[in-house]
Amino acid sequence: AANGATPLHVACQQGHVECARLLLEAGAAIDQADEQGATPLFAACQDGHLEVAKLLSSYGASRAATPFGTPEEVATEEGHADLAVWLVASRGWTPLAHLETLTAARATSLLRSGASLHEGEPTPLRRAAGGEGEAAALVRRAAAPWSPASHSLFPAAARARAALLVLSIYEIHERYHLDSAGATNGIAALDFGHCVLGFAITRETQ
């Protein structure tokens, strides 16, 4: 655009939330300002586009001051009360805490990349407690002890550790599955392994 606005900036200014989502998914620079210094989030807040602001915030958009003030200030000044209230309420949220905005795919991606369940105010886990929707359900599942059902929601390092430990357990099982007594020992080892894996694998595994 003539004023240096990016496609994301234009989409946000005009309130086109799905266009903005596609641009963000494609890696658009979320905080790139136009020539006057207005960011996409500022533009969305200036014109009262609540859902666009929520989307940008869920991707970690900066709320720092522009030459025209902060997004929160401009929403208040322009009389967008619902947006201003939401901006205040969500000040301490991490991207994963935006449960009403996140798609299941985006929530899964954040969880698999290691997003914390316990950072922010309130934390994603606290927001997910009793919450509706797929994103909230995924956060609750990711908070449970490791199991085959939650494996896909753990970060890469934890998934690798789980795969190694599961393989080791099955190798022990096969090694001792020789006769009736060995079979009993092997099954016991397998059952024991499945019980302890939930405690041995954590999301914070390095």
C-alpha positions as CSV (number, residue, x, y, z in Angstrom):
1,A,0.0,0.0,0.0
2,A,1.1,3.6,-0.5
3,N,1.5,4.3,3.2
4,G,3.7,1.2,3.7
5,A,0.9,-1.0,5.1
6,T,1.3,-4.7,4.7
7,P,-1.5,-7.1,3.5
8,L,-1.9,-8.1,7.2
9,H,-2.2,-4.4,8.2
10,V,-4.9,-3.9,5.6
11,A,-6.8,-7.0,6.5
12,C,-6.8,-6.0,10.2
13,Q,-7.8,-2.4,9.5
14,Q,-10.8,-3.6,7.5
15,G,-11.8,-6.4,10.0
16,H,-11.2,-9.3,7.7
17,V,-10.5,-11.9,10.4
18,E,-10.2,-15.0,8.1
19,C,-7.9,-13.2,5.7
20,A,-5.7,-12.1,8.7
21,R,-5.7,-15.7,10.0
22,L,-4.5,-17.0,6.6
23,L,-1.8,-14.4,6.5
24,L,-0.6,-15.2,10.0
25,E,-0.6,-18.9,9.3
26,A,1.6,-18.1,6.3
27,G,4.1,-16.3,8.5
28,A,3.1,-12.7,8.0
29,A,5.1,-10.2,10.2
30,I,2.7,-9.6,12.9
31,D,4.2,-6.4,14.3
32,Q,5.3,-4.7,11.1
33,A,4.1,-1.1,11.2
34,D,3.1,1.2,8.4
35,E,5.0,4.4,7.6
36,Q,3.2,6.2,10.4
37,G,4.1,3.6,12.9
38,A,0.7,1.9,13.3
39,T,0.9,-1.8,13.8
40,P,-1.8,-4.3,12.6
41,L,-3.1,-4.6,16.2
42,F,-3.3,-0.8,16.6
43,A,-5.2,-0.6,13.3
44,A,-7.7,-3.3,14.4
45,C,-8.2,-1.6,17.8
46,Q,-8.7,1.8,16.3
47,D,-11.5,0.6,14.2
48,G,-13.0,-1.7,16.9
49,H,-12.4,-5.1,15.3
50,L,-12.6,-7.3,18.4
51,E,-12.2,-10.7,16.7
52,V,-9.2,-9.5,14.7
53,A,-7.6,-8.1,17.9
54,K,-8.2,-11.5,19.6
55,L,-6.6,-13.3,16.7
56,L,-3.5,-11.0,16.6
57,S,-3.1,-11.3,20.4
58,S,-3.3,-15.1,20.1
59,Y,-0.2,-14.9,17.8
60,G,1.6,-12.8,20.4
61,A,1.1,-9.3,18.8
62,S,2.9,-6.6,20.7
63,R,0.7,-4.2,22.7
64,A,3.5,-1.6,23.1
65,A,2.8,2.0,22.4
66,T,2.8,3.3,18.8
67,P,3.3,7.0,17.9
68,F,-0.4,7.3,18.5
69,G,-0.6,5.5,21.8
70,T,-1.2,1.9,22.8
71,P,-3.9,-0.4,21.2
72,E,-5.7,-0.3,24.6
73,E,-5.7,3.5,24.7
74,V,-7.0,3.9,21.1
75,A,-9.8,1.4,21.7
76,T,-10.9,3.4,24.7
77,E,-10.6,6.7,23.0
78,E,-12.6,5.5,20.0
79,G,-15.4,4.2,22.3
80,H,-14.9,0.5,21.5
81,A,-15.8,-0.5,25.1
82,D,-16.1,-4.3,24.6
83,L,-12.7,-4.3,22.9
84,A,-11.1,-2.1,25.6
85,V,-12.5,-4.4,28.3
86,W,-11.1,-7.5,26.6
87,L,-7.7,-5.9,26.1
88,V,-7.5,-5.2,29.9
89,A,-8.7,-8.7,30.8
90,S,-6.2,-10.4,28.5
91,R,-3.1,-8.4,29.4
92,G,-1.4,-11.4,31.1
93,W,-2.4,-14.1,28.6
94,T,0.1,-16.2,26.7
95,P,-0.9,-17.2,23.1
96,L,-2.1,-20.6,24.5
97,A,-4.5,-18.9,26.8
98,H,-6.6,-17.5,23.9
99,L,-8.8,-20.6,24.0
100,E,-11.9,-19.0,22.4
101,T,-9.8,-17.9,19.4
102,L,-7.5,-20.8,18.9
103,T,-8.4,-23.5,16.3
104,A,-7.7,-27.1,17.4
105,A,-4.8,-27.2,14.9
106,R,-3.3,-24.0,16.3
107,A,-3.7,-25.2,19.9
108,T,-2.1,-28.5,19.0
109,S,0.8,-26.8,17.3
110,L,1.4,-24.6,20.4
111,L,1.3,-27.6,22.7
112,R,3.6,-29.6,20.5
113,S,6.1,-26.7,20.3
114,G,6.3,-26.6,24.1
115,A,3.9,-23.8,25.1
116,S,3.6,-23.7,28.9
117,L,0.4,-24.6,30.6
118,H,1.4,-22.7,33.7
119,E,2.7,-19.4,32.5
120,G,0.7,-16.2,32.2
121,E,-2.1,-14.7,34.3
122,P,-4.4,-16.5,34.3
123,T,-2.6,-19.5,33.0
124,P,-3.9,-21.5,30.0
125,L,-4.7,-24.4,32.3
126,R,-6.7,-22.3,34.6
127,R,-8.6,-20.8,31.7
128,A,-9.2,-24.3,30.3
129,A,-10.7,-25.7,33.5
130,G,-14.3,-26.3,32.8
131,G,-14.1,-24.3,29.5
132,E,-15.9,-25.4,26.4
133,G,-14.4,-25.9,22.9
134,E,-11.7,-28.0,21.4
135,A,-8.8,-25.9,22.4
136,A,-9.8,-26.0,26.1
137,A,-10.2,-29.8,25.9
138,L,-6.7,-30.1,24.3
139,V,-5.1,-28.1,27.1
140,R,-6.8,-30.2,29.8
141,R,-5.7,-33.4,28.0
142,A,-2.1,-32.1,27.7
143,A,-2.0,-31.4,31.4
144,A,-2.8,-35.0,32.3
145,P,0.1,-37.5,32.9
146,W,1.6,-38.8,29.8
147,S,-0.4,-41.6,28.1
148,P,-0.7,-42.8,24.5
149,A,-3.8,-40.6,24.2
150,S,-1.9,-37.4,25.2
151,H,1.4,-38.3,23.5
152,S,0.8,-36.2,20.4
153,L,0.3,-33.1,22.6
154,F,3.7,-33.3,24.3
155,P,6.8,-31.3,23.0
156,A,9.3,-33.1,20.7
157,A,11.8,-33.9,23.4
158,A,9.2,-35.5,25.6
159,R,7.8,-37.5,22.7
160,A,11.2,-38.8,21.8
161,R,11.9,-39.8,25.4
162,A,8.5,-41.5,25.6
163,A,9.2,-43.4,22.4
164,L,12.6,-44.6,23.8
165,L,11.1,-45.7,27.1
166,V,8.2,-47.5,25.4
167,L,10.6,-49.3,23.1
168,S,12.8,-50.3,26.1
169,I,9.8,-51.7,28.0
170,Y,8.7,-53.8,25.0
171,E,12.3,-55.1,24.6
172,I,12.3,-56.1,28.2
173,H,8.9,-57.8,27.7
174,E,10.1,-59.7,24.7
175,R,13.4,-60.7,26.3
176,Y,11.7,-62.4,29.3
177,H,8.7,-63.8,27.5
178,L,10.3,-67.2,27.2
179,D,8.1,-69.6,29.2
180,S,5.2,-69.5,31.5
181,A,7.2,-68.0,34.3
182,G,9.0,-65.7,31.9
183,A,5.7,-64.6,30.4
184,T,4.4,-63.7,33.8
185,N,7.5,-61.6,34.5
186,G,7.3,-60.0,31.1
187,I,3.7,-59.0,31.4
188,A,4.4,-57.6,34.9
189,A,7.3,-55.5,33.4
190,L,5.0,-54.3,30.7
191,D,2.2,-53.3,33.1
192,F,4.7,-51.7,35.4
193,G,6.2,-49.7,32.6
194,H,2.9,-48.4,31.4
195,C,2.1,-47.3,35.0
196,V,5.3,-45.4,35.5
197,L,5.6,-43.7,32.1
198,G,3.0,-41.2,33.2
199,F,5.3,-40.0,35.9
200,A,8.6,-40.5,33.9
201,I,7.5,-38.3,30.9
202,T,6.9,-34.6,31.6
203,R,6.2,-31.7,29.3
204,E,9.4,-30.1,30.5
205,T,11.6,-33.0,29.5
206,Q,14.8,-31.7,28.0
